[in-house]
Amino acid sequence: MRIAGSLPELVEHRRALESEHVVLVPTMGALHPGHVSLIELARSVGDRVAVSIFVNPLQFGPDEDYARYPRPVSDDLATCERLGVDLAFVPSVADIYPAGRQVTVNAGPMGAVLEGAARPGHFDGVLTVVLKLMHLIDPHTVIFGQKDAQQLACVKRMVTDLNLGIAVVGAPTVREPDGLARSSRNIFLSRADRGLAAGLSEAVARARTESTTAGACAAAFAVLDRLAEDPQFQLDYATVVNPATFAEVDDSYRGPAVFVVAARVGGLRLIDNTTLSLSTADEAAGGAESR
């Protein structure tokens, strides 16, 4: 495995992969089984796998956990080596953000709702660093986890709008045995809060069984309302959105959709989602009668 800890090293190591189909897995490190699944998927769709490990300060708000975000770089590199990663890029903040920088990417309306409303500027920071990594590593394909569904949608929109010509692949969410979506932040959950956190996946699972917007929300809130009885659980949002725009949809909507939920559990912010295939309420009723 080639390790690039600086921009000159990246140029040298990337040149060695010039004729290959390179797949990039951007990460902030603290690699867990969810990241492992992304790297394994990358290996199956390309010739060479590049993994970036960079805790991006631009996507953290002033009151968020940038300083305490886990950074086990040695362990992460060992994981990459074990998985057969060809190139690991571990830049410094100065490498990615030169002094006096002024230009960033604006995520547009899609980046201003839901997670974007709760974390202003978050998706601007995500897209800025992703665009930089795409430019520096020059991959043919990039892979992101579906757990961060709004992030995935924003990246796809950026690639389309800026004519980048890079394939963007979404990988299924990997879950803990109790259903909780894998996240590097899960280590901060106390044992007592863990049960509440796992309730998010229960809400998502119930929403997944429904075929209308109203049905999905009602099924999820049957769980979320119970969780909210505990003061350690604070719901931020739970709604159904159009996957192409992340605009909320009503019960007249039909087609692919995403149920998204976010909550604070013991002060830790967690997100989850599931894809849906929706019909209108009348169509759902007709289908039930025909059965």
C-alpha positions, -999 to 999 in steps of 0.1 A, spaced: 0 0 0 12 35 -9 7 61 18 7 98 8 10 122 37 15 152 16 5 167 -18 38 159 -35 37 123 -23 1 120 -36 12 132 -71 40 106 -71 18 77 -59 -12 86 -81 10 86 -112 18 50 -105 -19 41 -109 -24 62 -141 -37 35 -164 -60 19 -138 -97 24 -129 -93 41 -95 -122 41 -70 -121 66 -41 -136 60 -7 -135 94 12 -135 90 49 -128 109 81 -111 79 96 -120 60 127 -128 32 103 -155 7 113 -173 -22 95 -194 3 76 -162 18 60 -149 -18 55 -180 -25 34 -173 6 13 -137 -4 7 -148 -40 -3 -174 -26 -27 -147 -3 -42 -125 -33 -48 -153 -50 -67 -160 -21 -91 -125 -9 -100 -89 -19 -104 -74 2 -77 -88 16 -44 -78 49 -28 -89 58 7 -87 94 20 -85 99 58 -91 135 67 -112 150 95 -127 180 76 -130 211 98 -153 229 73 -182 205 79 -182 210 117 -201 238 133 -186 259 161 -204 239 188 -198 204 172 -172 177 180 -143 185 157 -118 186 185 -128 152 200 -136 134 167 -116 101 169 -84 100 149 -68 65 152 -47 70 121 -23 41 127 -52 17 132 -69 31 101 -39 25 80 -35 -10 93 -72 -16 83 -65 -2 48 -34 -24 45 -54 -55 55 -81 -48 30 -57 -44 1 -61 -6 -4 -37 6 -30 -34 43 -20 -41 59 14 -41 97 14 -37 113 48 -33 150 43 -29 178 68 -54 207 71 -28 230 55 -26 206 25 -63 208 19 -70 244 29 -42 268 19 -38 300 40 -60 328 29 -85 305 11 -117 322 -2 -134 299 -26 -158 272 -14 -187 251 -29 -223 261 -22 -246 231 -18 -276 251 -29 -312 246 -18 -307 208 -12 -280 216 13 -301 241 33 -328 217 45 -330 190 72 -293 183 80 -284 216 63 -308 235 84 -297 219 116 -260 223 107 -257 255 87 -228 253 62 -223 216 68 -229 205 32 -209 234 18 -180 220 38 -186 185 27 -188 194 -10 -158 216 -8 -136 188 5 -151 162 -17 -144 183 -48 -109 189 -36 -103 152 -31 -118 144 -65 -94 169 -81 -64 157 -62 -69 120 -65 -86 120 -99 -108 89 -94 -131 73 -119 -156 63 -92 -164 75 -57 -183 55 -31 -204 69 -2 -226 52 24 -263 55 21 -265 62 58 -256 98 50 -284 100 24 -285 138 21 -248 139 17 -249 113 -11 -276 133 -29 -257 165 -26 -225 149 -40 -245 134 -69 -260 168 -76 -225 185 -76 -210 159 -99 -239 165 -124 -240 203 -121 -202 207 -124 -199 181 -152 -173 162 -133 -177 129 -152 -172 108 -121 -195 79 -111 -210 82 -77 -220 49 -60 -242 46 -28 -235 16 -6 -261 1 18 -260 11 54 -242 -13 77 -258 -18 111 -248 -30 146 -264 -62 159 -290 -41 176 -299 -23 144 -281 10 151 -265 24 119 -227 22 121 -210 55 129 -177 66 142 -196 86 168 -213 56 183 -184 51 208 -196 82 226 -230 66 235 -234 56 271 -249 21 278 -281 37 289 -284 58 257 -276 29 235 -312 15 237 -327 48 228 -303 52 198 -313 17 185 -349 29 186 -341 50 156 -335 19 135 -368 4 148 -386 36 135 -368 33 102 -377 -4 99 -414 3 105 -415 31 80 -399 8 54 -430 -15 55 -454 13 44 -463 24 9 -476 59 15 -460 90 30 -486 92 57 -483 55 65 -445 57 67 -446 87 91 -474 72 113 -455 39 116 -422 57 125 -439 80 150 -454 51 169 -418 44 179 -405 80 180 -432 93 203 -424 65 228 -387 74 227 -394 111 232 -408 103 266 -372 99 278 -356 134 283 -323 120 268 -340 117 235 -347 148 214 -362 144 180 -349 168 154 -369 157 123 -386 127 108 -401 130 73 -403 116 38 -384 133 10 -378 132 -27 -343 115 -32 -334 138 -61 -341 171 -43 -346 163 -6 -378 183 -6 -405 169 17 -433 151 -1 -470 147 8 -494 118 5 -501 126 -32 -465 117 -41 -457 84 -58 -423 69 -68 -390 65 -50 -386 83 -17 -364 84 14 -376 84 50 -351 104 71 -348 109 108 -324 127 131 -323 130 169 -301 138 198 -295 109 222 -277 119 254 -264 150 235 -251 130 206 -267 137 172 -276 106 152 -292 101 117 -308 72 99 -329 66 68 -345 41 45 -355 41 9 -392 37 1 -413 31 -30 -445 51 -26 -479 50 -41 -508 74 -34 -532 67 -6 -559 57 -31 -536 34 -49 -525 18 -17 -561 13 -7 -569 -3 -40 -540 -26 -37 -551 -37 -3 -586 -44 -16 -573 -65 -45 -554 -87 -20 
